[in-house]
Amino acid sequence: MSEQSVANIMTRDVISCLETDSLKLVNTLMTQHNIRHLPVIDSNTGQFLGLLSQKHVLREAFYLAKTSGDVDLANLGNGIQVKEVYSSGVVSATPDTSLEEAGRFFLNSKHGCLPVLEDKKIVGIVTSVDFVRLCIDLLRRGYSPNAD
């Protein structure tokens, strides 16, 4: 791995969920850990299936409010499983993916996270916030964008 790879900035202790978990559980996880994305893991194989984002949870809350007229936020999604609403076919990276390639992904896609996989299993996650932290670190070290 080079020093210019996502392995150097990714979060390794990834909080994830299973496709069989309820939206209530994942909403609680997101709130407790102050995160917006959860990798979805196959409960049988442990392989990465896709992502569940805060947008998925909010969309479901709005749908429930529209169809039932009322949403009990404390029990939001109690009967809804992650597999009903998550996104599959998600772009992913490997630990060796260059920081430049990952940065271009964020710029071009407007997504907030990039799962990092090895052998179809999640080993990390890189977010746009990780790139902001990297920029702050570079600025602290004296990096000047105008220097040639």
N, C-alpha and C positions, 0 to 999 in steps of 0.2 A: 504494500500500500504506500502510495506517495503521500507527502505532506499536503498535497493539493487535492485529496480525495474526501468524499463525504464522511468517511470513517472518522475523520478528525474532528468533525463538528456534530455528528449525529447523536441523538439521545439513544443510549443503549438499553436502559431499563424501560422498555416500552409498555405502557398500560394498554391493554387490548381487551376485546370482548369476544364472545363466541356468537355464532350465528343464531343460537337458540336462546340467548339472553333477551330479557325484556327491555323495551325502550325505557321503562322506569329505572331499571338498574343502570343502563348506560348514561342516562341523564344524571343520575346520582354520581356516577364515576366522573363524568365531565365536570360537574359542579365541584366535587371534593378536590379534584386534582387541577382545577382551573385549566382544562385543555379543551380544544375544539375538534379534535379528530381522534378516532379510535380505529386501529386496524381490527378487522374482523377475521377471526381464526376459526377454521373448521374444527368442530368439537371431536371429530373422529381421527383426523390425520395430523392436526396441528399446523396445517398449511394455511398460508395467507389467502383469504378469499376476496378481500376488498376493504373499503373504508366506510365508516359511518361518521358523519360530521354533525356538528351542531346544527347546520342547515337542515339535515334530514330530520332531526328531532323537532326543530321549529316548524318545518313544513307539516309534519304529522300533527303537531299541536294545533296549527291553524286549520287543518282539515277536520280534526275532531271538533273544534269549536264551530266550524261552519256546518257540519252535519248534525251535531247533537245540540248545538246552541250553548253549550257550557263545557268547560274543560276544568277538571280537577287537577291542578298542577302537581299536587302532592302524589297523585296516582297516575300521572301522564304515562300512557303507553304500557300500563300494567299487563294488558292482554295482547300486546303487539310484540312480535319477535323481530330481532335485528334483521333476520333473513328476508323480511318483507319490505325493508326500506333502504338497505345499504347499497352502495355503488360497487359493482364488480368491474373487471376490465380496467383497473386503475393502473396508471403508469407507475413504474417502480424503478429503483436504482439498485446497484450493488455497492458494497463498501468501497470498491475501487473506482466508482463513478467519480469523474473529476468535479471539483467545486465549480468550475466554469460551466460544465454541462448542466449541473443541478441548478445553478443560478439562472441560466438561460431558460430552463424549464419553468422556474417561478415567474420570470419576466414574460414569457410567451403564453403561459397557460392561465395565469392569475389564480392558480391553486395555492393553498396555504401549507400543504405538506407533501412530502415525498417519502413513501415507505422504502426501507432498505431491506432487500431480501437476499438470502443465500439458500439455495436448494428449496425454493418456494416457501421458506419460513422467514418470519420477520426477525431481523437482528438489530434493527434501529429505525429511527424516523428522523428526517430532517425537515425543519419548518422554515418558513420565511423569517421567523423571529431568530432562528439560528444564524441566518445571514446578517441580520442587523447586529447581533452580538459580535460576529466576526468583523464587521466594519468598525464597530466601536473599539474592539481590541486593536485593530490595525491603526486606527487614529491615535490611540493611546501610545502606541509604539513609535509614533512619529511619521507614519505614512502620509505622504502628501499626494493627492490626486493630480497635482499640476507638475510634479517632478518628473523629469524624463531620464 
